[in-house]
């Protein structure tokens, strides 16, 4: 015998369940409580705004001016410049330069209570102090550029979509948005400048080495090779001795989101409504059937 689904019976049971366990004062109180809870969560939460800048890779930057360098530049990985820039953002060199520019005191001594940036007292958690006592090592009593590096590692995010030339540098802030925009801008500029200075130092070292070698008699083939290296490195020094960007260009300057990223008010209200509604129905069902359940 073929089974036939009884829609009428199902509808009747659903109506009974809705009347007895959903349309009740307990569920209504739970829904109202969800609104109160959501409002309290939003009041107690600190809004987090997104600060982001959009950058474009400088694909015109080549490692040398000779034909080999051109082909190497063409065949390099699509995101090589992005990876190099990202490494420089999170490097110790960048954090040290930012520290020298005064960002250490602006972040860790906002009230400007200490004249010496290297003498800003650093607080340590109880667990860290206890571990240092047990293991016998000293904790740094003052902030340094390494703490600034850790701050950048925690706060700054760099994202690039697959096969895209542009990418974003962003961070969340619950404080002064203008301060955060200035920080993001300086991180980008300092990281790019640090990379350029490294490239200049390498080129000048190669020039000096090649010049020394040319002073010693060599065969014509070696001398031609050294001359080619000199020309290439002199070209690179000339192309880098300016204020133009090295790895990246700004597409959009750092800007703040109009609305906070967190907390999401709509998501908070919806999530609390669903949770409290389910709890209300559960307790309504339990209170009327607890003797049968146990």
C-alpha positions as CSV (number, residue, x, y, z in Angstrom):
1,X,0.0,0.0,0.0
2,X,1.4,3.3,-1.0
3,X,1.9,5.8,1.8
4,X,0.1,9.1,1.4
5,X,1.3,12.2,3.3
6,X,-1.5,13.7,5.4
7,X,-1.1,17.5,4.9
8,X,-4.1,18.3,6.9
9,X,-2.9,16.5,10.0
10,X,0.5,18.1,9.7
11,X,-1.0,21.5,9.4
12,X,-3.2,20.9,12.4
13,X,-0.2,19.7,14.5
14,X,1.8,22.7,13.5
15,X,-1.1,25.0,14.4
16,X,-1.4,23.4,17.8
17,X,2.4,23.7,18.4
18,X,2.4,27.3,17.4
19,X,-0.5,28.2,19.6
20,X,0.7,26.3,22.7
21,X,4.5,26.9,22.5
22,X,5.2,30.0,20.3
23,X,2.4,32.5,20.8
24,X,3.0,32.6,24.5
25,X,3.9,35.2,27.1
26,X,7.2,33.4,27.7
27,X,8.3,33.7,24.1
28,X,7.1,37.3,23.9
29,X,9.2,38.1,27.0
30,X,12.2,36.3,25.4
31,X,11.8,38.4,22.2
32,X,11.6,41.6,24.2
33,X,14.6,40.6,26.3
34,X,16.6,40.0,23.0
35,X,16.0,43.7,22.1
36,X,17.2,44.8,25.5
37,X,20.3,42.6,25.3
38,X,21.1,43.8,21.8
39,X,20.9,47.5,22.9
40,X,23.1,46.7,25.9
41,X,25.7,45.0,23.7
42,X,25.8,47.9,21.3
43,X,26.1,50.5,24.1
44,X,28.9,48.6,25.7
45,X,30.7,47.9,22.5
46,X,33.4,50.2,21.0
47,X,32.9,50.9,17.3
48,X,35.7,49.8,15.1
49,X,36.2,51.7,11.8
50,X,38.2,50.5,8.9
51,X,41.1,52.6,7.6
52,X,42.3,51.5,4.2
53,X,44.4,52.7,1.2
54,X,44.5,51.2,-2.3
55,X,47.8,50.8,-3.9
56,X,49.0,49.7,-7.4
57,X,52.2,47.8,-8.0
58,X,55.0,49.7,-9.8
59,X,55.6,47.2,-12.6
60,X,57.8,49.6,-14.4
61,X,60.5,49.2,-11.8
62,X,63.2,46.9,-13.3
63,X,66.2,45.4,-11.7
64,X,68.6,46.6,-14.4
65,X,68.7,48.5,-17.7
66,X,70.2,45.8,-19.8
67,X,68.3,43.4,-22.0
68,X,68.6,40.6,-19.5
69,X,67.0,42.8,-16.8
70,X,64.1,43.7,-19.1
71,X,63.4,40.0,-19.8
72,X,63.7,39.2,-16.1
73,X,61.3,42.0,-15.3
74,X,58.8,40.8,-17.9
75,X,59.0,37.1,-16.8
76,X,58.9,37.8,-13.0
77,X,55.9,36.6,-11.0
78,X,52.8,38.8,-11.2
79,X,52.8,39.5,-7.5
80,X,56.6,39.8,-6.9
81,X,56.5,43.5,-6.2
82,X,53.6,43.0,-3.9
83,X,55.4,40.4,-1.9
84,X,58.5,42.5,-1.6
85,X,56.5,45.5,-0.5
86,X,54.6,43.4,2.1
87,X,57.9,42.1,3.5
88,X,59.1,45.6,3.9
89,X,56.0,46.8,5.7
90,X,56.5,44.2,8.4
91,X,60.3,44.5,8.5
92,X,62.3,45.8,11.4
93,X,63.9,48.4,9.2
94,X,60.5,50.0,8.6
95,X,59.5,50.0,12.3
96,X,62.9,51.4,13.3
97,X,62.5,54.3,10.8
98,X,58.9,55.0,12.0
99,X,60.2,55.0,15.6
100,X,62.8,57.6,14.7
101,X,60.0,59.7,13.1
102,X,58.3,59.7,16.5
103,X,55.6,57.2,16.0
104,X,56.7,55.2,19.1
105,X,55.8,58.1,21.4
106,X,52.6,58.8,19.6
107,X,51.4,55.3,20.0
108,X,52.8,54.3,23.4
109,X,52.9,57.7,25.1
110,X,49.9,59.5,23.7
111,X,49.9,62.0,26.6
112,X,53.6,62.9,25.9
113,X,54.7,62.3,29.5
114,X,58.3,61.3,28.6
115,X,60.8,63.4,26.7
116,X,63.0,60.4,25.7
117,X,61.2,58.1,23.3
118,X,63.5,55.3,24.4
119,X,62.5,55.7,28.0
120,X,58.7,55.0,27.8
121,X,57.9,52.5,30.5
122,X,56.5,49.2,29.3
123,X,54.0,47.3,31.4
124,X,54.1,43.5,31.4
125,X,51.3,41.0,32.3
126,X,51.4,39.0,35.5
127,X,52.0,35.8,33.5
128,X,55.0,37.2,31.6
129,X,56.5,38.5,34.9
130,X,56.0,35.2,36.6
131,X,57.6,33.3,33.6
132,X,60.6,35.7,33.6
133,X,61.0,35.0,37.3
134,X,60.9,31.3,36.9
135,X,63.1,31.1,33.8
136,X,65.5,33.7,34.9
137,X,65.4,36.2,32.1
138,X,64.9,40.0,32.1
139,X,62.0,41.8,30.6
140,X,62.5,45.0,28.7
141,X,61.4,47.9,30.9
142,X,60.9,50.3,28.0
143,X,59.2,50.3,24.6
144,X,61.3,50.0,21.5
145,X,60.9,49.8,17.8
146,X,60.4,46.1,18.2
147,X,57.1,46.8,20.0
148,X,56.1,49.1,17.1
149,X,56.9,46.2,14.7
150,X,54.6,43.9,16.8
151,X,51.9,46.6,16.7
152,X,52.1,46.7,12.9
153,X,52.0,42.9,12.6
154,X,48.9,42.8,14.8
155,X,47.0,45.7,13.3
156,X,47.9,46.1,9.7
157,X,46.5,43.8,7.0
158,X,47.6,43.7,3.3
159,X,45.3,42.0,0.9
160,X,45.5,41.4,-2.9
161,X,42.9,39.6,-5.0
162,X,44.3,36.8,-7.2
163,X,45.8,38.1,-10.5
164,X,45.1,41.7,-9.4
165,X,47.6,44.5,-9.7
166,X,46.0,46.7,-7.0
167,X,45.8,45.8,-3.3
168,X,44.7,47.3,0.0
169,X,46.5,48.2,3.2
170,X,44.1,48.5,6.0
171,X,43.6,48.4,9.8
172,X,40.8,48.8,12.3
173,X,40.7,51.6,14.8
174,X,38.5,52.5,17.7
175,X,40.2,55.9,18.3
176,X,41.1,58.9,16.2
177,X,40.5,58.1,12.6
178,X,42.6,60.9,11.3
179,X,45.5,59.6,13.4
180,X,45.0,56.1,12.0
181,X,45.0,57.5,8.4
182,X,48.2,59.3,9.0
183,X,49.8,56.2,10.4
184,X,48.8,54.0,7.5
185,X,50.2,56.6,5.1
186,X,53.5,56.8,6.9
187,X,53.8,53.0,7.1
188,X,53.4,52.8,3.3
189,X,55.7,55.7,2.5
190,X,58.4,54.5,5.0
191,X,58.3,50.9,3.8
192,X,58.6,51.9,0.2
193,X,61.4,54.4,1.0
194,X,63.3,51.7,3.0
195,X,63.1,49.3,0.1
196,X,64.5,52.0,-2.2
197,X,67.4,52.8,0.2
198,X,68.3,49.1,0.3
199,X,68.4,49.0,-3.5
200,X,70.5,52.1,-3.7
201,X,73.0,50.8,-1.1
202,X,73.3,47.5,-3.1
203,X,73.9,49.4,-6.4
204,X,76.5,51.8,-4.9
205,X,78.3,48.8,-3.4
206,X,78.4,47.1,-6.8
207,X,79.6,50.3,-8.4
208,X,82.5,50.6,-5.9
209,X,83.4,46.9,-6.4
210,X,83.3,47.2,-10.2
211,X,85.4,50.4,-10.2
212,X,88.1,48.7,-8.0
213,X,88.2,45.7,-10.4
214,X,88.6,47.9,-13.4
215,X,91.7,49.5,-12.0
216,X,93.4,46.2,-12.3
217,X,94.4,45.0,-15.8
218,X,92.0,42.4,-17.2
219,X,91.3,41.0,-20.6
220,X,88.8,42.9,-22.8
221,X,86.0,40.4,-22.2
222,X,86.1,40.9,-18.4
223,X,86.5,44.7,-18.8
224,X,83.4,44.8,-21.1
225,X,81.4,42.9,-18.5
226,X,82.5,45.2,-15.7
227,X,81.6,48.2,-17.8
228,X,78.2,46.8,-18.5
229,X,77.6,46.3,-14.8
230,X,78.7,49.9,-14.1
231,X,76.4,51.3,-16.7
232,X,73.5,49.2,-15.3
233,X,74.1,50.2,-11.7
234,X,74.6,53.9,-12.6
235,X,71.3,53.8,-14.4
236,X,69.6,52.2,-11.4
237,X,71.1,54.8,-9.0
238,X,69.9,57.6,-11.3
239,X,66.4,56.2,-11.6
240,X,66.2,55.7,-7.8
241,X,67.6,59.1,-6.7
242,X,64.3,60.8,-6.6
243,X,61.1,61.0,-4.5
244,X,59.1,58.8,-6.8
245,X,57.6,55.5,-5.4
246,X,59.7,52.4,-5.7
247,X,57.3,49.4,-5.3
248,X,53.8,51.0,-5.3
249,X,51.7,54.0,-6.4
250,X,48.7,55.3,-4.5
251,X,45.4,54.7,-6.2
252,X,43.3,55.8,-3.2
253,X,44.8,57.7,-0.3
254,X,44.0,56.3,3.3
255,X,40.4,56.9,4.2
256,X,38.0,55.9,6.9
257,X,34.8,53.9,6.5
258,X,31.7,56.0,7.1
259,X,30.1,53.3,9.2
260,X,31.8,51.0,11.8
261,X,32.8,47.6,10.7
262,X,32.2,46.2,14.2
263,X,29.8,45.8,15.8
264,X,27.2,45.3,13.1
265,X,24.0,46.5,14.7
266,X,21.7,44.6,12.3
267,X,23.6,41.3,12.8
268,X,23.5,41.8,16.6
269,X,19.7,42.3,16.7
270,X,19.1,39.4,14.3
271,X,21.4,37.0,16.1
272,X,20.0,37.9,19.6
273,X,16.4,37.6,18.3
274,X,17.0,34.1,16.9
275,X,18.8,32.9,20.0
276,X,16.2,34.3,22.5
277,X,13.3,33.1,20.3
278,X,14.7,29.5,20.3
279,X,15.4,29.6,24.0
280,X,11.9,31.0,24.6
281,X,10.2,28.2,22.6
282,X,12.4,25.6,24.3
283,X,11.6,26.8,27.9
284,X,7.9,27.1,26.9
285,X,7.8,23.5,25.7
286,X,9.9,22.3,28.7
287,X,7.6,24.0,31.3
288,X,4.5,22.3,29.9
289,X,6.0,18.9,29.3
290,X,8.6,18.5,32.0
291,X,6.7,15.8,33.8
292,X,6.6,13.7,30.6
293,X,10.2,14.5,29.7
294,X,11.5,13.3,33.1
